[in-house]
Amino acid sequence: MDIALFQSSLAEKGISLSPKQMDQFDLYYRLLVEWNEKMNLTSITDEKEVYLKHFYDSISAAFYFDFSKPYSLCDVGAGAGFPSIPIKICFPELKVSIVDSLQKRITFLTELTKQLGLENVHLHHDRAETFGQTSEFRESYDLVTARAVARLSVLSELCLPLVKKDGFFIAMKGAAAQDELESGKKALQVLGGKLQQTHSFELPIENSERTIFIVEKQKNTPKKYPRKPGTPNKLPLK
């Protein structure tokens, strides 16, 4: 996806990017490639592929959910900043927190947000299981996002404890989404979530399958969740 197609494709979805925002995406790409030579941030470094598989793919959540309000958003396991930083560039009013377990990625994101001039971005070096049990952050976010971090039954336990009641968990998944949903329904229920919307589409050009689950937090999460680090992955809720 070349840069002009990236801009026009988003405009077709009602997301118009200013010259400043386009410059931010250009700088994001250049910093990603530069830092990727020092640490493993992504296997995708071709410009057209980054714009399609990282930037456009991240922003696709905004085709189905309105991010234009000053929501507090927590991105769990964002890696090199996906999906939250591309969404933040498009919707500057968002208050974004990113949780990642690797310090080197937090170091990159610290420099990235500084260079891009992004305000109201908070970075946390922590395991999601520990972060979700911290009283300051637990059930405090309007929105929690995650992209391709873990299967839904595991991801729900990492994310839903952070969502405030009546807030939303937005899970961005690939081709196995429906199978994950079947095995993850119990987890959603136990953790206080209810699936409200499922949106499936194909990523342009390469036509790979994508699914976005929008889950509403209807009840508070029981205090014992999330369990200790590593447990959700070893013993997912079923």
C-alpha positions in Angstrom: 0.0 0.0 0.0 1.8 3.2 -1.1 1.4 6.3 0.9 -1.2 8.0 -1.4 -3.4 4.9 -1.4 -3.0 4.7 2.4 -4.3 8.3 2.7 -7.1 7.9 0.2 -8.3 4.6 1.6 -8.6 6.1 5.1 -10.4 9.1 3.6 -12.9 6.7 2.1 -13.6 5.5 5.6 -14.1 9.0 6.9 -10.6 9.4 8.4 -9.0 12.5 6.8 -5.3 12.9 7.6 -3.7 16.4 7.7 -0.1 17.0 6.3 1.1 16.9 10.0 -0.4 13.5 10.6 1.0 12.2 7.3 4.4 13.5 8.4 4.0 11.6 11.7 3.4 8.4 9.9 6.4 9.0 7.7 8.6 9.6 10.8 7.1 6.6 12.5 8.1 4.4 9.6 11.6 5.7 9.5 12.2 5.4 13.2 10.7 1.8 13.1 13.2 0.8 10.5 16.1 2.5 12.2 15.5 1.0 15.6 14.7 -2.4 14.0 18.4 -2.6 13.1 19.3 -2.5 16.8 16.4 -4.6 18.2 13.8 -7.0 16.8 10.6 -4.9 16.6 9.1 -6.3 13.4 9.8 -8.6 10.6 8.0 -6.2 8.2 10.2 -3.3 7.1 9.2 -2.7 3.5 7.5 0.7 3.4 4.4 -0.4 1.5 4.0 -3.4 3.8 4.4 -1.4 6.9 1.7 1.1 5.8 -0.6 -1.8 5.0 0.1 -4.5 7.6 0.9 -2.2 10.6 -0.5 1.3 10.0 -3.7 0.6 8.0 -4.4 -2.7 9.8 -4.1 -0.9 13.2 -6.4 1.9 12.2 -9.0 -0.6 10.9 -10.5 -0.8 14.4 -11.7 2.8 13.8 -13.8 1.7 10.9 -16.1 0.0 13.4 -15.7 2.0 16.6 -15.7 5.8 17.0 -12.5 6.9 18.6 -13.2 10.6 18.2 -14.0 11.2 21.9 -11.3 11.8 24.5 -11.4 8.2 25.7 -8.7 6.6 28.0 -7.3 3.7 26.0 -5.0 1.0 27.2 -3.1 -1.1 24.6 -1.9 -4.5 26.0 1.2 -6.0 24.5 1.6 -3.2 21.9 5.1 -4.2 20.8 6.2 -1.4 18.4 3.0 0.5 19.1 0.3 -1.4 17.3 -2.6 -0.6 17.2 -2.6 2.3 19.6 0.0 4.7 18.2 -1.5 4.7 14.6 -4.9 5.2 16.2 -3.5 8.0 18.4 -2.0 9.8 15.4 -5.5 9.7 13.8 -7.4 10.7 16.9 -5.0 13.0 19.0 -7.6 13.5 21.8 -7.2 10.0 23.0 -5.4 9.4 26.3 -3.3 6.3 25.6 -1.5 3.9 27.9 0.7 1.1 26.6 1.7 -2.0 28.6 4.5 -4.1 27.4 6.7 -6.7 29.2 9.9 -5.9 27.3 11.9 -2.9 28.4 13.6 -2.5 25.0 10.2 -1.9 23.4 9.3 0.6 26.0 12.6 2.4 25.3 11.7 2.5 21.6 8.2 3.8 22.3 9.5 6.5 24.6 11.7 7.9 21.9 8.9 7.4 19.2 6.3 9.3 21.1 8.8 12.1 21.9 9.8 12.4 18.3 6.2 12.3 17.0 5.2 15.0 19.5 2.4 12.8 21.0 0.8 14.0 24.2 -1.1 12.0 26.8 0.8 8.8 26.1 1.9 6.8 29.2 4.2 3.8 28.9 4.3 1.0 31.4 6.9 -1.8 31.6 4.9 -4.6 33.2 3.3 -7.9 32.6 -0.4 -7.5 31.8 -1.3 -9.9 34.6 0.4 -7.7 37.2 -0.7 -4.5 35.7 -4.4 -5.7 35.8 -4.1 -6.3 39.6 -2.8 -2.8 40.3 -5.5 -0.7 41.9 -4.5 2.5 40.1 -5.2 0.9 36.7 -7.6 -1.9 37.3 -11.1 -1.2 35.7 -10.0 2.3 34.9 -10.0 2.5 31.1 -12.8 3.3 28.7 -11.2 1.1 26.0 -8.7 -1.7 26.0 -7.2 -2.9 22.7 -4.9 -5.7 21.7 -3.7 -6.9 18.3 -2.6 -10.5 17.7 -1.2 -10.9 21.3 -2.8 -14.2 22.3 -5.8 -16.3 21.6 -9.1 -14.8 22.8 -9.6 -16.9 25.9 -6.1 -15.7 27.2 -6.4 -12.2 25.9 -9.7 -11.6 27.6 -8.1 -12.3 31.0 -5.3 -9.9 30.2 -7.5 -7.1 29.0 -11.0 -7.2 30.5 -9.8 -6.6 34.1 -8.5 -3.2 32.9 -11.8 -2.1 31.3 -14.1 0.0 33.4 -17.8 -1.1 33.7 -19.7 0.0 30.5 -16.3 0.3 28.7 -15.1 -1.8 25.7 -12.5 -4.4 24.9 -11.6 -4.3 21.2 -9.8 -7.5 20.1 -8.2 -7.5 16.7 -7.8 -11.0 15.3 -6.8 -12.9 12.2 -8.2 -15.9 10.3 -8.8 -18.1 13.3 -11.1 -15.6 15.0 -14.3 -17.7 14.9 -12.6 -20.7 16.4 -11.1 -18.5 19.1 -14.5 -17.1 19.9 -16.0 -20.5 20.5 -13.3 -21.4 23.0 -13.3 -17.9 24.5 -17.0 -17.4 25.2 -16.6 -18.8 28.8 -13.8 -16.4 29.5 -15.7 -13.4 28.4 -18.7 -14.4 30.6 -16.5 -15.1 33.7 -14.6 -11.8 33.3 -17.7 -9.6 32.9 -17.7 -9.1 29.2 -20.4 -9.6 26.5 -19.7 -9.7 22.8 -21.6 -6.9 21.2 -20.3 -6.8 17.6 -18.2 -8.9 15.3 -16.7 -7.4 12.1 -14.9 -9.4 9.5 -13.2 -8.0 6.5 -10.2 -8.6 4.2 -7.1 -6.5 4.4 -6.7 -4.7 1.0 -4.2 -5.8 -1.6 -3.2 -9.1 0.1 -6.8 -10.1 1.0 -5.9 -11.7 4.3 -8.8 -12.2 6.8 -9.3 -9.9 9.7 -11.9 -9.9 12.5 -12.6 -7.3 15.2 -14.5 -8.3 18.3 -16.1 -5.4 20.3 -16.9 -6.6 23.8 -18.8 -4.5 26.3 -17.8 -4.7 30.0 -21.2 -5.3 31.7 -20.0 -6.5 35.1 -17.0 -6.0 37.3 -14.3 -8.7 36.9 -13.9 -11.0 39.9 -10.9 -10.0 42.0 -8.9 -13.2 41.4 -8.4 -12.3 37.7 -6.0 -11.8 36.1 -4.2 -14.7 37.7 -0.4 -14.8 38.2 1.9 -14.2 35.3 1.9 -17.1 32.8 -1.1 -18.8 34.3 -3.7 -17.4 31.8 -1.6 -18.8 29.0 -1.0 -22.2 30.6 -4.5 -22.7 31.9 -6.9 -20.6 29.8 -10.5 -20.1 31.1 -12.8 -22.6 29.4 
